[in-house]
């Protein structure tokens, strides 16, 4: 994986949102279950952002993603629209991925909507024929339109506007979004495979930089104390 990778979003999906009536045998009360099933990503073909994901990348990532199911990882959760971060916030989740595999040239997935306030708002949209879709969230590097490295974080549920290209540009949480790539944020992958912001200090941080920060903090506190004393 490249040291410098960007947060990337790609809508290249055509799943179905299925509403099923289920009966609770104990209470006799019926309820709706909202499921997502179908194509989550297309492999080896130029997507609507002009990028091509080689088959080997998706095979590796889908294979590694299976661990999320066995470990109960929060990375099986889907959020509404795309947050400008690489971690998944379970308190913002609206759905849970239950299956992800490769069939031919497609990444096929299945998910179920959760039972919480945000998810219930989404169910209301679906009941009223508002079109929504799914979109991958990951970090990667692109060269000449070919995704050379990629790490899948999860999929999110997103609006499916008619003007798709416009939805992949502009601002996302104050960050610049350009063709589904956040230009303002750069990440790296550590030895454990964890995604970390490139600006975060690790063991490689310059000791003088740390000392400078510490001295600046001490100086500020001294200034505040002197002001309180009227000096």
C-alpha positions in Angstrom: 0.0 0.0 0.0 1.3 3.5 -0.9 2.3 5.7 2.0 0.1 8.6 0.7 -3.4 7.6 0.1 -6.7 9.6 -0.2 -10.2 9.0 1.1 -12.2 7.9 -1.9 -16.0 7.4 -2.5 -17.4 5.6 -5.5 -21.1 5.1 -6.5 -21.0 2.3 -9.0 -23.9 0.2 -7.7 -27.4 -1.0 -8.6 -28.8 -2.8 -5.6 -32.4 -3.4 -4.8 -34.1 -2.2 -1.6 -36.4 -4.9 -0.7 -39.2 -4.5 1.9 -40.4 -7.8 3.5 -43.3 -8.4 5.9 -42.3 -10.6 8.8 -44.6 -12.1 11.4 -43.6 -12.4 15.0 -45.0 -15.9 15.9 -45.0 -15.1 19.6 -47.0 -11.9 19.4 -48.7 -12.3 16.0 -47.6 -8.8 15.1 -46.2 -8.2 11.6 -43.4 -5.8 10.9 -41.4 -4.7 7.9 -37.8 -5.6 7.3 -35.8 -3.5 4.8 -33.1 -5.3 3.0 -30.5 -4.3 0.4 -29.3 -6.8 -2.1 -27.4 -6.7 -5.4 -24.4 -5.0 -7.1 -22.3 -2.9 -4.7 -19.3 -2.3 -7.0 -18.3 -3.1 -10.6 -14.8 -4.6 -11.2 -12.4 -3.9 -14.0 -14.5 -1.3 -15.8 -14.4 2.5 -15.7 -16.8 3.7 -13.2 -18.7 7.0 -13.2 -15.8 8.8 -11.6 -13.6 7.6 -14.4 -11.7 5.2 -12.2 -10.9 1.5 -12.8 -10.5 -0.9 -9.9 -8.5 -4.0 -11.0 -10.0 -7.4 -10.1 -7.0 -8.3 -7.9 -7.7 -5.3 -5.6 -11.3 -6.2 -5.1 -10.5 -9.9 -4.6 -8.0 -9.0 -1.8 -10.3 -6.5 -0.1 -13.4 -8.6 -0.2 -11.4 -11.5 1.1 -10.1 -9.5 4.0 -13.5 -8.0 4.7 -14.9 -11.4 5.6 -13.1 -11.1 9.0 -15.4 -8.2 9.8 -18.4 -10.7 9.9 -16.6 -13.2 12.1 -15.3 -10.6 14.6 -18.5 -8.5 14.7 -16.5 -5.5 13.5 -18.3 -2.1 13.3 -16.9 -1.9 9.7 -19.9 -4.0 8.7 -22.1 -0.9 9.5 -23.2 1.6 6.9 -23.8 5.3 7.5 -26.1 7.7 5.7 -24.1 9.7 3.1 -20.3 9.8 3.4 -18.6 11.2 6.5 -15.1 12.7 5.9 -13.4 10.0 8.0 -12.0 6.5 7.7 -13.6 5.2 10.9 -17.1 4.0 11.2 -19.3 5.6 13.9 -21.8 3.0 15.2 -24.0 5.7 16.6 -24.4 7.1 13.1 -25.1 3.7 11.5 -28.3 3.1 9.5 -27.7 -0.4 8.1 -25.5 -3.5 8.6 -23.8 -5.5 5.8 -24.5 -9.2 6.1 -22.8 -10.5 3.0 -20.1 -9.4 0.6 -18.6 -11.5 -2.2 -17.5 -11.5 -5.8 -19.6 -12.8 -8.6 -18.1 -12.4 -12.0 -17.2 -8.8 -12.6 -19.3 -7.5 -9.6 -18.9 -7.1 -5.9 -22.3 -8.4 -4.6 -23.6 -7.4 -1.2 -26.5 -7.8 1.1 -27.5 -5.6 4.1 -30.4 -4.9 6.4 -31.5 -1.5 7.7 -31.3 -1.0 11.4 -34.1 0.0 13.8 -33.1 3.5 15.0 -34.2 7.1 14.3 -31.9 7.7 11.3 -32.7 4.3 9.8 -36.4 4.8 10.3 -36.2 8.2 8.4 -34.5 6.3 5.6 -37.2 3.7 5.6 -39.8 6.5 5.2 -37.9 7.8 2.1 -37.9 4.3 0.6 -41.6 3.9 1.3 -42.2 7.1 -0.6 -40.2 5.9 -3.6 -37.2 8.2 -3.0 -34.2 6.6 -4.8 -31.1 5.8 -2.7 -28.1 3.7 -3.4 -24.9 2.4 -1.9 -21.3 3.7 -2.3 -18.0 2.4 -1.2 -15.8 4.3 1.3 -12.0 3.5 1.3 -8.6 4.9 0.9 -6.4 4.5 -2.1 -4.1 5.9 -4.7 -4.9 6.5 -8.4 -2.6 6.8 -11.4 -3.9 7.5 -14.9 -7.4 6.5 -13.9 -6.3 3.1 -12.5 -6.6 2.5 -8.8 -3.2 1.2 -7.8 -3.8 0.6 -4.1 -7.0 0.4 -2.2 -8.3 -0.5 1.3 -12.0 -0.8 1.7 -13.5 0.7 4.9 -17.2 0.0 4.3 -20.1 0.9 2.1 -22.5 3.7 3.0 -26.1 4.4 1.9 -26.3 7.6 -0.2 -28.7 9.6 -2.2 -28.9 8.7 -5.9 -29.4 12.0 -7.7 -29.8 12.3 -11.4 -26.8 14.6 -11.6 -24.3 12.1 -10.2 -21.2 14.0 -11.1 -22.3 17.0 -9.1 -22.8 14.9 -6.1 -19.1 13.8 -6.2 -17.8 17.4 -6.1 -18.0 20.3 -3.7 -17.6 20.1 0.1 -18.0 17.2 2.5 -17.8 18.3 6.1 -15.7 21.4 5.1 -13.3 19.3 3.0 -12.9 19.6 -0.7 -14.4 16.7 -2.7 -13.2 16.2 -6.2 -14.7 13.4 -8.3 -15.2 11.4 -5.1 -11.8 12.0 -3.6 -11.2 14.3 -0.6 -8.2 16.3 -1.6 -7.6 17.9 1.8 -6.9 14.6 3.7 -4.0 12.3 3.3 -3.5 8.9 5.0 -1.0 6.1 5.5 -1.3 2.5 6.3 0.8 1.3 9.3 2.4 -2.1 9.7 -0.7 -3.4 11.4 -2.8 -2.4 8.4 -4.5 0.4 10.3 -5.4 3.6 8.4 -3.8 6.6 10.1 -3.8 10.3 9.1 -0.5 11.3 7.6 -0.3 14.3 9.9 -0.5 12.2 13.1 2.7 11.9 15.1 4.0 8.4 15.7 7.4 7.2 16.8 8.9 8.9 13.8 8.0 12.4 15.0 10.8 14.8 15.4 11.6 15.2 19.1 12.3 18.9 18.6 8.8 19.3 17.3 7.4 17.7 20.4 9.5 20.0 22.6 8.5 23.1 20.7 4.8 22.2 21.3 5.4 21.6 25.0 7.2 24.8 25.4 4.5 26.7 23.6 1.9 25.2 25.9 3.9 26.1 29.0 4.4 29.7 27.7 0.6 30.1 27.1 -0.3 28.9 30.6 2.3 31.2 32.1 0.8 34.1 30.2 -2.7 33.2 31.5 -1.5 33.0 35.1 0.3 36.3 34.9 -2.9 37.9 33.5 -4.9 36.5 36.4 -2.4 37.9 38.9 -2.6 41.3 37.2 1.1 41.3 36.2 
